[in-house]
Amino acid sequence: MPSQPPPSLVIRADASKTIGGGHVTRCLSLADELRRRGWRCALMTGAETAATVALPDWLEEVPDAADLLIVDHYGLAAPWESGCRSWARRILVVDDLADRTHECDLLLDQAAGRREEDYRPLVPPACRLLLGPSYAILRPEFVTGPKRPACPGRRLLINFGAADPQNIAGLVLRALAATGERFDADVVCGASTEHIPALQAIARQSDGEVTIHGQVANMAELMAKADLAIGAGGSASWERCALGLPSIVLTLADNQSWTARALAEAGAALNPAVADAAREALALLGAPDRLSIMSAKAAALCDGRGAERVADIIESQG
């Protein structure tokens, strides 16, 4: 009797310097978990994606039919998803806006505080909702990687995702340097390499060890070295929580406001205006007891095992 072919999945997500890399990165993390379980994985995406995030070599050609379609795209909704029913046996939508209808079998929103009533009117009655940070899809290194030391110091991690077109990292670093206070920092600018010369110039004016990075493969290691992060309220928020890293979270887009507010309400982060970020960060670095409390509250929000949980649910519904 011939053996069954391995199950297949197709991801529909984009990355660019405008939208960042979070959509593609989290989908690839889930695909990697399923790949380790024997799935074949493909990506439908735009031309800018490969210039924004590093794509793995295990991706295959998009097949004519798939056992699962994963859609993570603000520009797509029920009409487009319905059109995919002819070739996708099941559909998983990843969302964090709750602002449009979807045609799907599973819907995942990893934001803290999401409720069933936020999505129930927007999805079919049989759709299963996976809500909250326990389903946050992270790369394995944020679960099995290095752990942060218990005693806070004065080291910052500054990162605004795979793309930072407005160079918010530069604004924050310049404000920190202008205080004259000593701090050490790793600044990761991802695909926004055009900002590196300006960031390096600011770093030379800082009274401390400030290292500027482009795209990195060791983000978990950099987070583990840090005592406080300054970043946006995107999917990296849950990476920081999984490592117990307190944050200054800046809301740079409407879709980030829910997560930023939830983290602040949980005591895992502060959510100041951009102009106040440097002052708030330096105040926190001078308050180790407060940092320790924030670290514990961040770690309590997310254990980083969301990809495993989601993959288990996908396979149980096979």
C-alpha positions in Angstrom: 0.0 0.0 0.0 1.5 3.3 -1.0 2.5 5.7 1.9 0.6 8.9 2.4 2.4 12.1 1.2 3.5 14.4 4.0 1.0 17.2 4.8 1.7 20.6 3.2 1.2 24.2 4.3 1.3 27.5 2.5 1.9 30.8 4.2 0.6 34.1 2.8 2.4 36.9 4.4 4.6 39.9 3.4 7.5 41.8 4.9 8.9 45.2 3.8 10.6 48.2 5.3 7.1 49.7 5.7 5.3 46.9 7.4 8.3 45.2 9.1 9.0 41.5 9.3 6.8 40.3 12.2 4.1 38.7 10.0 6.5 36.6 8.1 8.8 35.8 11.0 6.0 34.4 13.2 4.5 32.4 10.4 7.9 30.9 9.6 8.4 30.0 13.2 5.1 28.0 13.2 6.1 26.5 9.9 9.4 25.4 11.3 7.7 23.6 14.2 5.4 21.8 11.7 8.4 21.0 9.4 10.1 19.2 12.3 6.9 17.1 12.5 7.1 16.2 8.8 5.2 18.9 7.0 6.2 20.5 3.7 6.2 24.3 3.8 5.9 27.1 1.2 5.6 30.8 1.2 3.5 33.1 -1.0 4.9 36.6 -0.6 5.9 39.9 -2.2 9.2 40.9 -3.7 10.5 42.9 -0.7 10.2 40.1 1.8 13.6 38.5 1.2 15.3 41.9 1.6 13.6 42.4 5.0 13.8 39.0 6.7 16.1 36.0 6.2 14.2 33.2 4.5 15.1 29.6 5.4 16.4 27.2 2.7 13.8 24.6 3.6 10.9 26.5 1.9 9.5 24.6 -1.1 7.6 25.7 -4.2 4.0 26.6 -3.7 1.9 23.5 -4.4 -1.4 23.4 -6.3 -3.2 22.2 -3.2 -2.4 22.4 0.5 -3.6 20.9 3.7 -3.3 24.2 5.5 -3.1 27.8 4.4 -1.8 30.3 7.0 -2.8 33.9 6.3 -1.1 36.8 8.2 -1.9 39.9 6.3 -3.8 43.1 7.2 -4.9 43.6 3.6 -6.7 40.3 3.3 -10.0 39.2 4.7 -13.0 36.8 4.1 -13.4 37.5 0.4 -9.8 36.5 -0.4 -9.8 33.6 2.1 -13.0 32.2 0.6 -11.4 32.1 -2.8 -8.7 29.8 -1.4 -11.1 27.2 -0.2 -10.8 25.5 -3.6 -7.2 24.5 -3.0 -6.6 24.9 0.8 -8.3 22.2 3.0 -8.0 24.3 6.1 -7.3 28.0 6.8 -5.5 29.5 9.8 -5.7 33.3 10.1 -3.2 35.2 12.3 -4.5 38.6 13.3 -4.3 41.3 15.9 -6.7 43.9 14.8 -10.2 42.3 15.1 -11.5 44.7 12.5 -12.7 42.6 9.6 -14.4 39.3 8.8 -12.5 36.1 8.0 -13.3 32.7 6.4 -11.1 30.3 8.4 -11.1 27.2 10.6 -8.7 28.6 13.2 -7.9 32.2 14.2 -4.9 33.2 16.3 -4.5 36.5 18.1 -1.6 36.4 20.5 -2.4 39.8 22.2 -3.0 39.8 25.9 -6.5 40.6 26.9 -8.3 39.4 23.7 -11.7 37.9 24.3 -13.9 35.6 22.3 -16.5 38.3 21.8 -13.8 40.4 19.9 -13.8 37.8 17.1 -16.9 35.6 17.3 -19.0 37.9 15.0 -16.1 38.0 12.5 -15.5 34.3 11.9 -17.6 31.2 11.0 -19.4 29.5 13.9 -17.2 26.5 13.8 -13.9 28.5 13.8 -11.7 27.8 16.8 -10.2 30.9 18.4 -6.7 30.8 19.9 -6.3 33.9 21.9 -3.6 35.3 24.2 0.2 35.2 24.7 0.1 31.4 25.5 -0.2 31.1 21.7 2.5 33.6 20.9 4.6 32.0 18.1 8.3 32.5 18.8 11.5 31.0 17.5 12.9 28.1 19.5 15.8 30.1 20.8 13.5 32.1 23.0 12.5 28.9 24.8 15.8 27.0 24.9 18.3 29.8 24.6 20.3 31.7 27.3 18.6 32.9 30.4 18.9 36.4 31.7 20.9 37.0 34.9 18.9 37.8 38.1 20.8 41.0 39.0 20.0 44.0 36.8 22.7 46.3 35.5 22.7 49.2 33.1 22.6 47.5 29.6 20.0 48.4 27.0 18.7 46.7 23.9 17.3 49.1 21.4 15.4 47.5 18.5 12.4 48.5 16.4 11.9 45.4 14.4 13.2 44.2 11.0 12.5 47.6 9.6 12.7 51.1 11.2 12.1 53.5 8.3 11.8 56.6 10.6 15.0 55.7 12.5 13.3 55.8 15.8 16.3 53.9 17.2 18.4 56.9 16.2 16.0 59.4 18.0 16.1 57.3 21.2 19.9 56.8 21.1 20.5 60.5 20.5 18.2 61.4 23.4 20.1 58.9 25.7 23.5 60.2 24.7 22.4 63.8 25.2 21.7 63.1 29.0 25.4 62.6 29.6 24.6 59.5 31.7 26.6 56.3 31.2 24.8 53.3 29.7 25.8 50.4 27.6 23.6 49.3 24.7 23.1 47.0 21.7 21.2 48.7 18.9 19.8 46.4 16.3 18.5 48.1 13.1 17.6 45.0 11.1 17.1 45.6 7.4 17.4 49.4 7.9 21.1 49.4 7.2 21.1 52.9 5.8 20.8 54.1 9.3 24.0 52.4 10.5 26.4 55.3 9.8 24.2 57.8 11.7 23.8 55.4 14.6 27.5 54.8 14.8 28.1 58.5 14.9 25.8 58.9 17.9 27.3 55.8 19.5 30.8 57.5 19.5 29.3 60.4 21.5 27.9 58.1 24.2 29.7 57.6 27.5 29.5 53.8 27.4 29.8 50.7 25.3 27.3 51.1 22.4 27.3 48.5 19.6 25.4 49.0 16.4 24.1 45.8 14.6 22.5 45.2 11.3 20.4 42.0 10.8 21.3 39.5 13.5 20.8 35.8 14.1 21.4 36.0 17.9 18.6 38.2 19.1 17.8 35.9 22.0 21.5 36.2 23.2 21.4 40.0 22.9 18.1 40.1 24.9 19.7 37.8 27.5 22.5 40.3 28.0 20.2 43.3 28.4 18.6 44.7 31.5 16.0 46.7 29.7 14.7 46.8 26.1 13.4 49.8 24.2 11.3 48.8 21.2 7.9 48.7 19.4 4.8 46.9 20.5 4.9 44.2 17.8 5.6 40.5 18.0 9.0 41.1 19.5 7.2 42.1 22.7 6.5 38.4 23.4 10.1 37.4 22.7 11.1 39.9 25.4 8.5 38.5 27.8 9.6 34.9 27.2 13.1 35.9 28.4 11.8 38.1 31.2 13.1 41.3 29.7 11.4 44.5 30.9 10.6 46.9 28.2 9.9 50.5 27.2 7.3 49.9 24.5 6.7 52.7 22.0 3.5 52.7 20.0 4.5 53.5 16.4 1.4 52.1 14.6 -2.3 51.6 15.4 -1.9 47.8 15.4 0.7 48.0 18.3 -1.5 50.0 20.7 -3.4 46.9 22.1 -0.2 45.0 23.0 1.6 48.1 24.4 -1.3 48.9 26.6 -1.7 45.2 27.8 2.0 45.0 28.7 1.8 48.2 30.6 -1.3 47.1 32.5 0.4 43.9 33.4 3.4 45.7 34.8 5.8 44.2 32.3 6.5 47.4 30.4 6.1 51.1 30.3 4.4 52.8 27.3 5.6 56.4 27.2 5.6 58.9 24.4 8.7 58.7 22.1 10.0 61.9 23.6 10.0 60.5 27.1 11.6 57.1 26.3 15.2 58.0 27.2 14.2 59.6 30.5 12.0 56.7 31.5 14.7 54.1 30.5 17.5 55.8 32.5 15.2 56.0 35.5 14.4 52.3 35.3 18.1 51.4 34.9 18.6 53.2 38.2 15.9 51.2 40.0 17.0 47.5 40.0 14.2 46.4 42.4 11.6 47.8 40.0 13.3 46.1 37.0 13.3 42.8 38.8 9.5 43.1 39.5 8.9 44.0 35.8 11.0 41.1 34.7 8.9 38.6 36.7 5.7 40.0 35.4 7.0 39.9 31.8 8.0 36.2 32.2 4.6 35.4 33.7 2.8 36.6 30.5 4.5 34.3 27.9 6.5 31.1 28.2 7.4 31.1 24.4 5.8 27.7 23.7 3.0 29.0 21.5 4.3 27.3 18.3 4.2 23.9 19.9 0.6 24.5 21.2 -0.7 25.7 17.9 1.0 22.9 16.0 -0.6 20.4 18.4 -4.0 21.8 17.7 -3.4 21.8 13.9 -2.4 18.2 14.0 -5.2 17.1 16.4 -7.8 18.5 13.9 -6.0 16.8 11.0 
